[in-house]
Amino acid sequence: MKVNDFADNPNLINVAVSRAVNQLIVVVAEGSDKWHGTNIGDLVTYIRYNNFEIVNSEIHSVFDLLYRRYSDKLLEVINNANKVSVYHSENLMNIVVKKVLSQPAFKDLSYILHQPLRMLIKDPSKLTNDERKYVMNVLTHTDFVIFNKMDKQPILVVEVDGHAFHANNPAQLKRDEMKDQILGKYGIPVLRMKTTGSQEEKVHQKKLLAVMRL
């Protein structure tokens, strides 16, 4: 794995280290102490040499596979599963959703991918003009809609928030907020799964149990 030029910028590292007052926490990928000849690698080596606390995370995320060092594993996972989207993050989340819904507690539930928002909202009278315009846009859709098989009523919307596309994109964040407000007006809970998070299966299961009050 190659070190990102931005993350390895000596000026940025110097600012981060010199500005720390009481504590400095450095989060790096596995094997970073072997990045010889890099600023990040030297910093990790220095931390280890001075016996500062080193914590190896025991928590994994399905989205870890999106990173370059796991590219071969990602292709293997995607090839062995149904490819439902052009986005790897949604394909990975689809695997999680299917696995969770296969549990006995959720036998009455199913899901649909990329449901247009206008097909969820039957009566737009609760919406503002801007919200109504957003809902009626043909490009506006949900990522995953979990619904009850018996009455086909939606009980949860799951959104996958890719870090690069959402975190530093004010326009997208505003659209996300509007979507959440719209769904909230119609009593549809939203679970946002960030690709920088972890334990997606556990988080999804816990949210479903809460929504179903089990």
URPE-V689064 format. One record per residue. N is the residue number from 1. RES is the residue in one letter. SS is DSSP state (alpha for helix, beta for strand, coil for the rest). D_CENTER is the distance of its C-alpha to the mean C-alpha in whole Angstrom. Layout:
n=N res=RES ss=SS d_center=D_CENTER
n=N res=RES ss=SS d_center=D_CENTER
This chain:
n=1 res=M ss=coil d_center=22
n=2 res=K ss=coil d_center=24
n=3 res=V ss=coil d_center=23
n=4 res=N ss=coil d_center=21
n=5 res=D ss=coil d_center=24
n=6 res=F ss=coil d_center=22
n=7 res=A ss=coil d_center=21
n=8 res=D ss=coil d_center=25
n=9 res=N ss=coil d_center=27
n=10 res=P ss=alpha d_center=30
n=11 res=N ss=alpha d_center=30
n=12 res=L ss=alpha d_center=26
n=13 res=I ss=alpha d_center=27
n=14 res=N ss=alpha d_center=30
n=15 res=V ss=alpha d_center=29
n=16 res=A ss=alpha d_center=26
n=17 res=V ss=alpha d_center=29
n=18 res=S ss=alpha d_center=32
n=19 res=R ss=alpha d_center=30
n=20 res=A ss=coil d_center=29
n=21 res=V ss=coil d_center=31
n=22 res=N ss=coil d_center=31
n=23 res=Q ss=coil d_center=28
n=24 res=L ss=coil d_center=26
n=25 res=I ss=coil d_center=23
n=26 res=V ss=coil d_center=22
n=27 res=V ss=coil d_center=18
n=28 res=V ss=coil d_center=19
n=29 res=A ss=coil d_center=18
n=30 res=E ss=coil d_center=20
n=31 res=G ss=coil d_center=24
n=32 res=S ss=alpha d_center=24
n=33 res=D ss=alpha d_center=27
n=34 res=K ss=alpha d_center=28
n=35 res=W ss=coil d_center=28
n=36 res=H ss=coil d_center=31
n=37 res=G ss=coil d_center=33
n=38 res=T ss=coil d_center=29
n=39 res=N ss=alpha d_center=29
n=40 res=I ss=alpha d_center=26
n=41 res=G ss=alpha d_center=28
n=42 res=D ss=alpha d_center=31
n=43 res=L ss=alpha d_center=29
n=44 res=V ss=alpha d_center=27
n=45 res=T ss=alpha d_center=31
n=46 res=Y ss=alpha d_center=32
n=47 res=I ss=alpha d_center=30
n=48 res=R ss=alpha d_center=31
n=49 res=Y ss=alpha d_center=35
n=50 res=N ss=coil d_center=35
n=51 res=N ss=coil d_center=34
n=52 res=F ss=coil d_center=31
n=53 res=E ss=coil d_center=28
n=54 res=I ss=coil d_center=26
n=55 res=V ss=coil d_center=23
n=56 res=N ss=coil d_center=22
n=57 res=S ss=coil d_center=18
n=58 res=E ss=coil d_center=18
n=59 res=I ss=coil d_center=15
n=60 res=H ss=coil d_center=13
n=61 res=S ss=coil d_center=9
n=62 res=V ss=alpha d_center=9
n=63 res=F ss=alpha d_center=7
n=64 res=D ss=alpha d_center=10
n=65 res=L ss=alpha d_center=12
n=66 res=L ss=alpha d_center=11
n=67 res=Y ss=coil d_center=13
n=68 res=R ss=alpha d_center=17
n=69 res=R ss=alpha d_center=19
n=70 res=Y ss=alpha d_center=17
n=71 res=S ss=alpha d_center=18
n=72 res=D ss=alpha d_center=20
n=73 res=K ss=alpha d_center=19
n=74 res=L ss=alpha d_center=16
n=75 res=L ss=alpha d_center=19
n=76 res=E ss=alpha d_center=20
n=77 res=V ss=alpha d_center=17
n=78 res=I ss=alpha d_center=17
n=79 res=N ss=alpha d_center=21
n=80 res=N ss=coil d_center=21
n=81 res=A ss=coil d_center=19
n=82 res=N ss=coil d_center=19
n=83 res=K ss=coil d_center=18
n=84 res=V ss=coil d_center=17
n=85 res=S ss=coil d_center=15
n=86 res=V ss=coil d_center=16
n=87 res=Y ss=coil d_center=12
n=88 res=H ss=alpha d_center=11
n=89 res=S ss=alpha d_center=8
n=90 res=E ss=alpha d_center=9
n=91 res=N ss=alpha d_center=12
n=92 res=L ss=alpha d_center=10
n=93 res=M ss=alpha d_center=8
n=94 res=N ss=alpha d_center=12
n=95 res=I ss=alpha d_center=13
n=96 res=V ss=alpha d_center=12
n=97 res=V ss=alpha d_center=13
n=98 res=K ss=alpha d_center=16
n=99 res=K ss=alpha d_center=17
n=100 res=V ss=alpha d_center=16
n=101 res=L ss=alpha d_center=18
n=102 res=S ss=coil d_center=21
n=103 res=Q ss=coil d_center=22
n=104 res=P ss=alpha d_center=25
n=105 res=A ss=alpha d_center=24
n=106 res=F ss=alpha d_center=22
n=107 res=K ss=coil d_center=25
n=108 res=D ss=coil d_center=25
n=109 res=L ss=beta d_center=22
n=110 res=S ss=beta d_center=21
n=111 res=Y ss=beta d_center=18
n=112 res=I ss=beta d_center=18
n=113 res=L ss=beta d_center=16
n=114 res=H ss=coil d_center=16
n=115 res=Q ss=coil d_center=19
n=116 res=P ss=beta d_center=20
n=117 res=L ss=alpha d_center=20
n=118 res=R ss=alpha d_center=24
n=119 res=M ss=alpha d_center=24
n=120 res=L ss=coil d_center=23
n=121 res=I ss=coil d_center=25
n=122 res=K ss=coil d_center=28
n=123 res=D ss=coil d_center=30
n=124 res=P ss=alpha d_center=29
n=125 res=S ss=alpha d_center=32
n=126 res=K ss=alpha d_center=29
n=127 res=L ss=coil d_center=27
n=128 res=T ss=coil d_center=29
n=129 res=N ss=alpha d_center=30
n=130 res=D ss=alpha d_center=27
n=131 res=E ss=alpha d_center=24
n=132 res=R ss=alpha d_center=27
n=133 res=K ss=alpha d_center=27
n=134 res=Y ss=alpha d_center=23
n=135 res=V ss=alpha d_center=23
n=136 res=M ss=alpha d_center=26
n=137 res=N ss=coil d_center=24
n=138 res=V ss=coil d_center=24
n=139 res=L ss=coil d_center=20
n=140 res=T ss=coil d_center=19
n=141 res=H ss=beta d_center=17
n=142 res=T ss=coil d_center=14
n=143 res=D ss=coil d_center=12
n=144 res=F ss=beta d_center=13
n=145 res=V ss=beta d_center=16
n=146 res=I ss=beta d_center=17
n=147 res=F ss=beta d_center=21
n=148 res=N ss=beta d_center=24
n=149 res=K ss=coil d_center=26
n=150 res=M ss=coil d_center=29
n=151 res=D ss=coil d_center=29
n=152 res=K ss=coil d_center=26
n=153 res=Q ss=coil d_center=25
n=154 res=P ss=beta d_center=21
n=155 res=I ss=beta d_center=20
n=156 res=L ss=beta d_center=16
n=157 res=V ss=beta d_center=13
n=158 res=V ss=beta d_center=10
n=159 res=E ss=beta d_center=8
n=160 res=V ss=beta d_center=5
n=161 res=D ss=beta d_center=5
n=162 res=G ss=coil d_center=6
n=163 res=H ss=alpha d_center=7
n=164 res=A ss=alpha d_center=11
n=165 res=F ss=alpha d_center=11
n=166 res=H ss=alpha d_center=10
n=167 res=A ss=coil d_center=11
n=168 res=N ss=coil d_center=14
n=169 res=N ss=coil d_center=15
n=170 res=P ss=alpha d_center=17
n=171 res=A ss=alpha d_center=18
n=172 res=Q ss=alpha d_center=15
n=173 res=L ss=alpha d_center=14
n=174 res=K ss=alpha d_center=17
n=175 res=R ss=alpha d_center=16
n=176 res=D ss=alpha d_center=13
n=177 res=E ss=alpha d_center=16
n=178 res=M ss=alpha d_center=18
n=179 res=K ss=alpha d_center=16
n=180 res=D ss=alpha d_center=16
n=181 res=Q ss=alpha d_center=19
n=182 res=I ss=alpha d_center=21
n=183 res=L ss=alpha d_center=19
n=184 res=G ss=alpha d_center=20
n=185 res=K ss=alpha d_center=24
n=186 res=Y ss=coil d_center=24
n=187 res=G ss=coil d_center=22
n=188 res=I ss=coil d_center=19
n=189 res=P ss=beta d_center=16
n=190 res=V ss=beta d_center=13
n=191 res=L ss=beta d_center=10
n=192 res=R ss=beta d_center=7
n=193 res=M ss=beta d_center=4
n=194 res=K ss=beta d_center=2
n=195 res=T ss=coil d_center=3
n=196 res=T ss=coil d_center=6
n=197 res=G ss=coil d_center=6
n=198 res=S ss=coil d_center=8
n=199 res=Q ss=coil d_center=10
n=200 res=E ss=alpha d_center=8
n=201 res=E ss=alpha d_center=12
n=202 res=K ss=alpha d_center=13
n=203 res=V ss=alpha d_center=11
n=204 res=H ss=alpha d_center=11
n=205 res=Q ss=alpha d_center=15
n=206 res=K ss=alpha d_center=16
n=207 res=K ss=alpha d_center=15
n=208 res=L ss=alpha d_center=17
n=209 res=L ss=alpha d_center=20
n=210 res=A ss=alpha d_center=20
n=211 res=V ss=alpha d_center=20
n=212 res=M ss=alpha d_center=22
n=213 res=R ss=coil d_center=24
n=214 res=L ss=coil d_center=25
